[in-house]
């Protein structure tokens, strides 16, 4: 099973860095561990934002917010977006599981959804930092994405920008392959329930 340290060491090896970090939380004291500690969660979140990954897609009933100031919104109810939500895929009613219209916004600096469904179920991609459950295709893409972030801080030279460009191209290829593999994984994907007219309202 992979760990965050394994992923970081693979990214370092991709850059030809001979270091082998032993911990990034907290960092083990090496410059490489310090950079990995900073950039690993950023790379992970970026990759999670890219797709409705089957292992990170969940359904949950959100908590209702106070309904003041909703009169002019065109919606009757407001619900808090879960703190670990990265990307909302859709909202459906809890009885018939039909897609519902919604908008995503911030209310009093809190991420929220507005809808006319009094008891909605929200499908979303959640932040998952559990490498042991990451599929290999996801890890492959994460390693390249992390390496692209690390090349600048570690190399600090003009050549690093050229290397970063090459890594980003490799990342796009790895991402495409990962999306395809995830779609063929046999897991029923939640985003298939989202009506086409609602997709433009995603965050």
Secondary structure, 3 states (H helix, E strand, C coil): CCCHHHHHHHHHHHCCCCCCCCCECCECCCHHHHHHHHHHHHHHHHHHHCCCCHHHEEEECCCECCCCCCCCCCCCEEEECCCCEEEEEEEEECCCCCECCEEEEEECCEEEEEECCCCEEEEEEECCCCHHHCCHHHHHHHHHHHHHHHHHHHHCCHHHHHHHHHHHHHHHHHHHHHHHHHHCCCCCCHHHHCCHHHHHHCC
